[in-house]
Amino acid sequence: MKSYLSSLVLIGSLTLGGLATLAQEGNPGAVVPDNYIIQLRAGAVPRAVAARHGLAPKFVYSAAINGFAGFVPPGILKKLQNDPEVAVVVPDREVAAIGKPSGGGTVTRKPQVTPAGVHRIGADQVTISTADVGVAVVDTGLDTSHPDLRVSGSFYSAYTATGKDDNGHGTHVGGIIAAKNDGYDVVGVAPNTMLYAIKVLNRSGSGTDSTVIAGLDWIADNCNIVSPNIRVVNMSLGRSGSMNDNTFYRTALQTLNTLGVTTVVAAGNDSTVDVSQQVPACYPEVIAVASTTALNGTSSSRSYPTGILADTASFFTTDGTGVEISAPGEDQENISRTGVISSVGILSTKLGGGTTRMSGTSMASPHVAGVAALIYAADVTATADDVRARIVSTASGINTIPLNSPTSTYTFDGVCEGVVSAAAALAP
């Protein structure tokens, strides 16, 4: 997904600036040479099939799908595809976190602040406890030592011996969902929720379909075993692609849905494409979230004196008919005297302690994941479909917001799906 959007021309001769927070590593969507994901037919044993072809799988899947992934030499590929126990073979593809840390901030604990996004969606009006709800953060890991986060000792990592964050993205996402209401740093949408670190991205914020599916497979195998149970998954990651370029990926998410797990996904940070071109945001089994501003921005520009208002679609957000809800992905967008737009990111937890700001649909998605956790806490019998329906039907400003971005890169899709509302979702 393209996400570094500097120097684009906007309406009124505005330009974009100060957006290094949206840069990504690697080439999300690119095929990883000679690496494949293999789905097997029912009853086939992954390690036995791999051994028969002299392969050493990097990942073996047994809960979300039945299969394995890893390096397949060109001379073996055709034989593997013709194996009667093999259903389909697809190439592995690069994946990346949608946005990355901006740096700055502080590691010193300060008096607690209620972030603008938490206030905008009314989560600060909700007092229900989510201590018995688990949320899996499928990302770069979590800072297990951050005093404002409650992180489970149960974890998955595709890269290291722990689920500890070595990038910062996952820690920021986790804080938006569940930072403690303890008088320090920030407070999350669903304070004190138990977070599970599912590390599928490396220290640069990059991964592959195979690492993500490995994380989803772990969740499918453990969601109803760990305590508290995992009821929500947040995926602030993705790549360019289409609905059918990796059927296993979608199958894994379908499995989570049937297990009663709600999956929330960032729509993407490329306003020039439709959500149908983003994986996994294009899958109907997930709740795809676009980004809006939480506050009115400032403007020193004579050509745009009104500034960019709260609840405006972020200039970087991917949109489309598959987007079911919007949420704050930045505090505000400010316009300088020379017509440069800068994004003020969401304040959340920082790797190493304290807080920092980041912008992106990566920050919008965890606002919705937090609301999903609140709904599960209020109704232990809720299904994934129940949660989706409540989030979508109780949105604030359906048919009127998000407001159109004034930027020339943003294309309105004709649907005002509204901004998620924690207060309305939890109303009797």
Secondary structure as the mmCIF struct_conf table of DSSP 4:
data_model
#
loop_
_struct_conf.conf_type_id
_struct_conf.id
_struct_conf.beg_label_comp_id
_struct_conf.beg_label_asym_id
_struct_conf.beg_label_seq_id
_struct_conf.end_label_comp_id
_struct_conf.end_label_asym_id
_struct_conf.end_label_seq_id
TURN_TY1_P TURN_TY1_P1 SER A 6 SER A 7
STRN STRN1 VAL A 9 VAL A 9
HELX_RH_3T_P HELX_RH_3T_P1 ILE A 11 SER A 13
STRN STRN2 THR A 15 LEU A 16
BEND BEND1 GLY A 18 GLY A 18
HELX_RH_3T_P HELX_RH_3T_P2 ALA A 20 LEU A 22
BEND BEND2 GLY A 26 GLY A 26
TURN_TY1_P TURN_TY1_P2 PRO A 28 GLY A 29
HELX_LH_PP_P HELX_LH_PP_P1 ALA A 30 ALA A 30
STRN STRN3 VAL A 31 LEU A 40
HELX_LH_PP_P HELX_LH_PP_P2 ARG A 41 ARG A 41
TURN_TY1_P TURN_TY1_P3 ALA A 42 GLY A 43
HELX_RH_AL_P HELX_RH_AL_P1 PRO A 46 ARG A 52
TURN_TY1_P TURN_TY1_P4 HIS A 53 GLY A 54
BEND BEND3 LYS A 58 LYS A 58
STRN STRN4 PHE A 59 TYR A 61
BEND BEND4 ALA A 63 ASN A 66
STRN STRN5 GLY A 67 PHE A 71
HELX_RH_AL_P HELX_RH_AL_P2 PRO A 74 GLN A 81
TURN_TY1_P TURN_TY1_P5 ASN A 82 ASN A 82
TURN_TY1_P TURN_TY1_P6 PRO A 84 GLU A 85
STRN STRN6 VAL A 86 ALA A 97
BEND BEND5 ILE A 98 GLY A 99
STRN STRN7 THR A 106 THR A 106
BEND BEND6 VAL A 107 THR A 108
STRN STRN8 PRO A 111 PRO A 111
STRN STRN9 VAL A 113 VAL A 113
HELX_RH_AL_P HELX_RH_AL_P3 ALA A 116 ARG A 120
TURN_TY1_P TURN_TY1_P7 ILE A 121 GLY A 122
HELX_RH_3T_P HELX_RH_3T_P3 ALA A 123 GLN A 125
TURN_TY1_P TURN_TY1_P8 ALA A 131 ASP A 132
STRN STRN10 GLY A 134 ASP A 139
BEND BEND7 THR A 140 THR A 140
STRN STRN11 LEU A 142 LEU A 142
TURN_TY1_P TURN_TY1_P9 THR A 144 SER A 145
TURN_TY1_P TURN_TY1_P10 PRO A 147 ASP A 148
STRN STRN12 VAL A 151 VAL A 151
BEND BEND8 GLY A 153 GLY A 153
STRN STRN13 TYR A 156 SER A 157
BEND BEND9 ALA A 158 THR A 162
STRN STRN14 LYS A 164 LYS A 164
BEND BEND10 ASP A 166 GLY A 168
HELX_RH_AL_P HELX_RH_AL_P4 HIS A 169 ALA A 178
BEND BEND11 ASP A 182 GLY A 183
STRN STRN15 TYR A 184 TYR A 184
BEND BEND12 ASP A 185 ASP A 185
STRN STRN16 VAL A 186 VAL A 186
BEND BEND13 VAL A 189 ALA A 190
TURN_TY1_P TURN_TY1_P11 PRO A 191 ASN A 192
HELX_LH_PP_P HELX_LH_PP_P3 THR A 193 THR A 193
STRN STRN17 MET A 194 LYS A 199
BEND BEND14 LEU A 201 LEU A 201
TURN_TY1_P TURN_TY1_P12 ARG A 203 SER A 204
BEND BEND15 GLY A 205 GLY A 205
STRN STRN18 SER A 206 THR A 208
HELX_RH_AL_P HELX_RH_AL_P5 ASP A 209 ASN A 222
TURN_TY1_P TURN_TY1_P13 CYS A 223 ILE A 225
BEND BEND16 VAL A 226 PRO A 228
HELX_LH_PP_P HELX_LH_PP_P4 ASN A 229 ASN A 229
STRN STRN19 ILE A 230 MET A 235
STRN STRN20 LEU A 237 SER A 240
TURN_TY1_P TURN_TY1_P14 MET A 243 ASN A 244
BEND BEND17 ASP A 245 ASP A 245
HELX_RH_AL_P HELX_RH_AL_P6 THR A 247 THR A 258
TURN_TY1_P TURN_TY1_P15 LEU A 259 GLY A 260
STRN STRN21 THR A 262 ALA A 266
BEND BEND18 ASN A 269 ASN A 269
TURN_TY1_P TURN_TY1_P16 SER A 271 THR A 272
BEND BEND19 VAL A 273 VAL A 273
STRN STRN22 ASP A 274 ASP A 274
HELX_RH_3T_P HELX_RH_3T_P4 VAL A 275 GLN A 277
STRN STRN23 GLN A 278 VAL A 279
TURN_TY1_P TURN_TY1_P17 PRO A 280 CYS A 282
TURN_TY1_P TURN_TY1_P18 PRO A 284 GLU A 285
BEND BEND20 VAL A 286 VAL A 286
STRN STRN24 ILE A 287 THR A 293
BEND BEND21 ALA A 294 LEU A 295
HELX_LH_PP_P HELX_LH_PP_P5 ASN A 296 THR A 298
STRN STRN25 SER A 299 SER A 299
TURN_TY1_P TURN_TY1_P19 ARG A 302 SER A 303
BEND BEND22 TYR A 304 TYR A 304
TURN_TY1_P TURN_TY1_P20 PRO A 305 THR A 306
HELX_LH_PP_P HELX_LH_PP_P6 ILE A 308 LEU A 309
TURN_TY1_P TURN_TY1_P21 ALA A 310 ASP A 311
STRN STRN26 THR A 312 ALA A 313
HELX_LH_PP_P HELX_LH_PP_P7 SER A 314 SER A 314
TURN_TY1_P TURN_TY1_P22 PHE A 315 PHE A 316
STRN STRN27 ASP A 319 ASP A 319
TURN_TY1_P TURN_TY1_P23 THR A 321 GLY A 322
STRN STRN28 VAL A 323 GLU A 330
BEND BEND23 ASP A 331 ASP A 331
STRN STRN29 GLN A 332 ILE A 335
TURN_TY1_P TURN_TY1_P24 ARG A 337 THR A 338
BEND BEND24 GLY A 339 GLY A 339
STRN STRN30 VAL A 340 VAL A 344
HELX_LH_PP_P HELX_LH_PP_P8 GLY A 345 GLY A 345
STRN STRN31 ILE A 346 THR A 349
TURN_TY1_P TURN_TY1_P25 LEU A 351 GLY A 352
BEND BEND25 GLY A 353 GLY A 354
STRN STRN32 THR A 355 MET A 358
BEND BEND26 GLY A 360 GLY A 360
HELX_RH_AL_P HELX_RH_AL_P7 THR A 361 ALA A 378
TURN_TY1_P TURN_TY1_P26 VAL A 380 THR A 381
HELX_RH_AL_P HELX_RH_AL_P8 ALA A 384 SER A 393
TURN_TY1_P TURN_TY1_P27 THR A 394 THR A 394
STRN STRN33 SER A 396 SER A 396
TURN_TY1_P TURN_TY1_P28 GLY A 397 THR A 400
BEND BEND27 PRO A 402 PRO A 402
STRN STRN34 LEU A 403 LEU A 403
HELX_LH_PP_P HELX_LH_PP_P9 ASN A 404 SER A 405
BEND BEND28 PRO A 406 THR A 407
TURN_TY1_P TURN_TY1_P29 SER A 408 THR A 409
BEND BEND29 GLY A 414 GLY A 414
STRN STRN35 VAL A 419 VAL A 419
HELX_RH_AL_P HELX_RH_AL_P9 ALA A 422 ALA A 425
TURN_TY1_P TURN_TY1_P30 LEU A 426 LEU A 426
#
